[in-house]
Amino acid sequence: TKRVLSNLDKLEIDHLVAIGGDDTLSYAAVLDKQGFKVIGIPKTMDNDVRNTEYCIGFSTAVSRAMDAIQRQRTTVGSHERLGIFRVFGRDAGYTALYTAYVTSIRCGIPEYRFNLEHMVDLLMTDKRNNPSNYALVILSEGAQWEGYQTKEYGEPDAFGHRKKFSVAEALSDEVIARTGAETVVSDLTYDLRSGAPDFLDTMVATTFGTMAYDAITSHKHGLMASISEGKFAMVNIPDPKDGPRHLDVEHMYN
């Protein structure tokens, strides 16, 4: 932190606009407590930053995931297989859940350990009841089921996170072992992050940028652009101790 503050001073930067997710904004909060003037902008396809209902990138990610899944229906259906998709979402299942909702498929999220036997039974029932004899499910990278322990590998990054083995491959192995059904596993993670943003993300990003500029010219700091109760608002940068925002299992997932 001392080196960061020294570099900001050498670069003659008076205000820093920190654009990112839970990790980026947690460090923005550290700089703010050190007395440096910071404004935050939430940007993560996981949509899991506290103090805001929306993060830049979420709409584009769901739109891309929906498009990819709809395209792959023909492939999975023509081979009469079970399609298993993986998307980002280490701690929160917003991207997976909203994608599942608009594509009408099954879903697994980090916030709820589902029963594996029940999930497999649902998928095989979906497959049998489908005239094209296929079924689809989407999983957040941090999705869990009873008895499954998330597997990680590699060195931890600056925030202590290690890479996760594909939960989609793990579920595929379980399905094959229990039913003998053939699967198609697709990792959509990085594909959803690339290219131009959609209309909603462009509009929200433009507005968040304007809000950050207005805050700076009004001599404000320690705040984050957000959408709160459906309205644009400047709020406090989230406290790192609170961690990421989680999906409401009872009212959303169930």
Summary of the structure (lengths in Angstrom):
residues: 254
radius of gyration: 20.4
end to end distance: 42.6
largest distance: 66.0
contacts: 834
relative contact order: 0.20
helix: 43%
strand: 21%
